[in-house]
Amino acid sequence: MTKKIAVLPGDGIGTEIVAEAVKVLDALRRAFGLNIEMEHALVGGAAYDIHGHPLPEQTLTLAKQADAVLLGAVGGHKWESLDIAVRPEKGLLGLRSGLGLFSNLRPAILYPQLADASTLKPEVVAGLDIMIVRELTGDIYFGQPRGIRVLENGERQGFNTMVYSESEIERIGRSAFEIAMRRDKRVCSVDKANVLECTELWREVMTRIARDYPEVTLSHMYVDNAAMQLVRAPKQFDVMVTGNMFGDILSDCAAMLTGSIGMLPSASLDASGKGMYEPIHGSAPDIAGQGIANPIATILSVAMMLRYTLNEPELAARIEAAVNKVLDQGLRTGDIYTSGMRKVGTAEMGDAIVAALV
């Protein structure tokens, strides 16, 4: 059966990096019979410029009808002055909410060839392999009430609401425990239960869930300590599970352990395993159009798509092996370049990975 992929390049470098990921999918289709069809649509600032909204109805409909979604990045300086309701980022949040994508998987893996590119000592990060599981549709990003109001004294006040229900915590918790069962069977739940009632409930639910997974060791850590531990001794972690805001921050922190945020993919899954796949970095408008962005995170997002949604684990492994091969050859985009390597642009890196697939 043909699987349909909605391709949403977005803004900034999104169009450049997604083009390289599409090259990889096309190569797999030609060489290995991957049975897919792809349809492109606008999202983010690019969609606002044409349709007046960052998530047009036709884009959301396509995403809902597709088996998987490949997303580039959204946002940029051009749209920062827009009302918050129609900024590009609302397109991303709308996709997550509209598709019910509650489980965000963000691996932080250090390729051995890039140990010198990390800002931490090689002995601290060598062999790093963490999976951060971030809840994606709740927390302070979606909680109500929210807004900016004027107080009686005339001063303006901004307010947001952090909120989680037991069922929301339970489903992300079970997602994390299931992933841990396929890894080293360790889960660290990150919260701020000492000061936030919302995350006090989070800790209670995680503790309860753990009883259903006796093979998995559960630990708890406050988010401030977790941030410190990620840069002090990151290899102590296997699976980290946390809420939307904490996960947003910690996964970007973990990204730099690997040498570059341009190396890290992500998957956002619904209850049935349908997913949206994207690099964890942003649209990087400062380098957009220059052909120097690193496409590896987006290409590795395709590997996650093949593994988690399209049930093609062998092709996923083939992509990952191709990335390893190209890094062994010494090819580097600017963000991971070190002396003695060969600096290449976006398209050349994509072409090299395609060539390494076979």
N, C-alpha and C positions, 0 to 999 in steps of 0.2 A: 504494500500500500504506500502511495506517495505521501510523504510528510511535508507539510507546508510550514515555511519559516517566514515570519514577518521581519523584514529588515528595516530598521529605523536608525539611519546614520546620525541624525541629530545635528549638533552644532560644532563649530570649531574644528578640532582635529578629528571629530567623529566621522566625517565623511572619508577622511584619508585612511584611518585605521580599519574601518568597516570594509572598505574596498579590498584591503589585504585579506581580511577574514573571508570575504566572499570568494576571493581567488582560491583559498584553501578548500572551501566547500565545493567549488566547481571542479577542482582537481580530484577530490574524493569521488565526486559524481562520475567523472570521466574514467578514472583509473580503477575504482573499486565498486562501482555500481551503486553508490549511495543514492537512494530513491527519494529525492527532495525536489521541491520547487520553491522559489523565493519570490516574494513580492515586496517592493519598497514603498515606504510611506514617510510622511513628515511628522516630526515631533519636536517640541522645544521651541526655541527662538525661530528656527526655520519655518515651523508651522505657524507661529504667530504672525510672521511677516506676510504669509500668503492668506491665512484663514482667520487671523485675528484672535486665535486661541492656541495655547501650546499643546493641546491634545484634541485635535478635531475628531468629530464623531466617527468619520471614516477610518481614522487611524486606530481608534479604540476597537471598532468593529473588526478590523483586520486582525488586530492582536488577539481578540477573543476567539476568532475563527481559526487562527494558526495553531499548529502543534507546539511551536516554540517561537520566541522572540529574540532577535539579535539587536542589541542597542549599542550605539556609539557613545555619545555623551551629550549633555544639554547645558545651555547657559553661555554667558559671556558678557563682557562689559557693555555691549551694544544694548542689552535689554535690562540693565540694572535699574533704570529709572522708571520702569513700568510698575503699575500697581501690582502688589504681591499676588493678587488673585490670578494674574495672567503672565507671570514670569515663567521662563522656560522650565524651571524646576517643578512647577505645578504639573507639567506634563508628565514628568517622571513619577511624582507622587500619585497622580491620577492613574497611571498604568499599574502601579503596585496595588492600589486600592481596587481598581476596576477588575483586575485579574485575580484578586485574592492571593497575592504573592506574599505570604507571611514569613517564610523561612529563607533568610539570606545566608548563603554559604560563601565565606571568604577565606580561601586557603592562603596561608603565608608560608611559602616554600622557598628555601634558598638553593638555587642551582649552584653546584660546587664551583662552576666556572666563574661565578660572580662573587665569591667570598670577599675579594678585595674591594668590591664596589660598595659593600655595606659600610656604614659609618661606625659600626661596632667591630671589635676585634674578631678576627676569623674564628678563634677558639670559642667565642661566645655564641656565634651564629651558625657555625658549620654543622650541617645536618638538620637544620631547622625545618620542621614540618608541623605547622599548627593549622587547625581548622576553627575559624571563628564563626559561630552560628548566631546571627543577629535577627531578632524579631523585627519585622519590617512594616507592619500596618497599624501599630498602636503607639503608645507612649506619648511623649510631649509633642511630637510632630503632627499628631492627628487629634489629640485630646481637645475636648470642648469643656468650658468656654475658653476663648482665646481672643486676643485683639489688643487694641490700644484705646484707652479711655481717658477722659478728662476728669480729674478729681474735683472736689468742691472748692479747693484752693486754687484751681486753674492749672495745676501741674498735670502733665500727661504721664500715664502709667501703662507700661506694656505688661501683658499677662498671658501665660500659657498653662495648660493643665497636663500634668503627668498622670496617666490613668492606665491600668491594666485589669482586665477581668481574669478570674481563675481559668476560664476556658482558653483564653489567649495565651496565658503562661503555660498551661499544660500542653498545648499543641506544639509550641516551640521547644518546650522541654523534651517532649518525646522525639521530636526531630533530631535534637542534639544527641540524645541517648542512643537512638538507632544508628546514627553516624559513628558514635564512639564504639559501638559493638563491632563495626567493621575496621576499627583502627586499634588503638592501644588500650581501649576500655577505661579511659579517664575523662571525666567531665569536671571543669571548673566553672561554676556559676558565679557571675559577676553582678554585684548589686551595690546598693548603698543603704542597707537595711538598718544601719545605726541611726539614720536621720530621716529616711523617707518611708512612710507607711506603705506606699505603693510597692516598693521593693522589699519591704518586710514580708508582704504577701507573696511576692516572687520567690523569696527564699523558702517559705513554708511549702509552696506548691512543688518546687524543685526537690525538696527533701522527700515529699510524699511520692513523687514520681520515681525516685531512685529505688524505692522498695520493689518496683516491678522489674528492675534491672540489677539483680544481685551481683552480676559479674562486673558491673561498672563501678568504679570508685568515684564518688562525688565529693568535691571540695567546694568551699565558698570563699569568695574574696571580695573585699570592697574595691570599687572601681579605681580609686586613687592609688591603692596599693597595686592593683593589677597593671596600671599604666607604668608604675615604677618597675615591677617585676618583668614586664615585657622588654625593658631595656637592660635590666640587671642580669636576668637568667631566663631568657625566653624559652629555652628547651625544656623547662619544667612543665610546659603546657602541652596537652594533646588536643582536646576539644574545649573551647571556651564558649559558653552560651550566655547571652545578655540581651538587654532591651535595645530599643531602636537607637536612642541617643548615645548610650554608652558604647554600643556596637559600632556606630558610625565613627566615633573618635578612636576607639581601640584598634579597629581594623586598619585605619590609616596610619596609626602609630606602628603597627606590626608590619605594614607595607615597607617602611624604610629599613627594617631589619634585613630585607632581602636585596637591598642595593638600589631598587628603584620602584616607585609606585607603578611604573610602566610595565612591570612584569606580572602583575597580579590580576587574575580573572575573578569573576563572581557569578553565582547562580542565585536566582530568586525563584522559589518554588511555591506552588499551591499544594493543596491537600492531595491531589492526584499525581503530582510529579511534573506537571506542565511548568515550564519555566521561562524566565526572561534572563538573558545572559549578556553580561556587559563587563568591561574593565572597571576597576574600582576608581580609576582616576577621572578627572573632569575633562572639560572641553579644551583647556589650555589655549585660550584665544591668542596669547602672546606668540605662539609658534604655529598657529593655524596657517595652512597654505604654503608652508615652507618645505614640506616633504621630509621633515626630520623627526617626526613623532615615532615613538616605539609602538609597533603594532602587536607585540607579542602577547600582551595581556588580553587583547581582543581575540587573537587566534587561540589562546589557551581557553578563553571563554567558550569558543566553539567546541573544544575538546570536552569541556564540562557539559555542554549541550548534548553531545553525542553519548556521554556516559549516563547522565541523569534523566534525560527526557526521550531521546531517540533510540535508546537501547542498542548502541553501537560501541561497546567498550573497546573493541579491538581497534576501531578507527580512532577513538579518543587516544589510546595509547600510541598509535602511529603519529599523531600530531605532536604529542609530548616528546616522543623520541626524535622527531624532526627538529624540534626546538633545541633539544640537547645537542644534536649533531651540528647545527648551525653555530651554537655557542662554542662547541669544541673547535670549530673552524676559525674562531677568532673574530667573527662578525659582531659588531656592536653599534647600536644607535647611540647618539650623544649622551643620553641619560645614564648608560651603563658602560661608557667607554673608559678604558684605562690604557695607559701607555703600552705600546707593543701590539695592541689589537688593531683591527681594520674598521674604521668608522664608515657606516653605511646609512642611507636614508630609509624612509618608510617603505617605499616600493621595492628597493633592493633587498631589504630584510624579508619582506613578504615573498618575493620571488625565490629567495634562497630556501625558505621553509617549504615552499611548494616543491622545489627540486629535491629536497631531502625526504619528502614523503615516500618516495619510491626508491 
